[in-house]
Amino acid sequence: PDLFLRRKQPTANKQFDYMLDIFDATIPFFVYIKRLRAYQNHCDEAELADGESYPYVLLIAPDDKTEQRLLKLIEGMLQDFDIYTTTLNRILAPPNNNSAIWKDVFADDEYIEL
């Protein structure tokens, strides 16, 4: 991942750890597939303590088209962890008191806040 994030203090009903991966528009799509498989392999090999969950994987796509392709790819995978996507434009947009910029593949066009 490009960045590993951890909350300073645990927050009720919110994930504690995140792995952020920024996808570049110049990267061929098969590389995205390899990265997602690498996350799955890492999750399968991770030795988590009781009650501990694998970090959420946050993917930043370069554009809406790539995000839609990623969502379809993720939907067909059997991952053991949560993956959320957004686009570079949503990350860089001026704040509007709405931090719901992340999309869950199973959330039917709704954006959520993490």
Secondary structure, 3 states (H helix, E strand, C coil): CCEEEECCCCCCCCCCEEEEEECCCCCCHHHHHHHHHHHHHHHHHCCCCCCCCCCEEEEEECCHHHHHHHHHHHHCCCCCCCEEEEEHHHHHCCCCCCCCCEEECCCCCCEECC
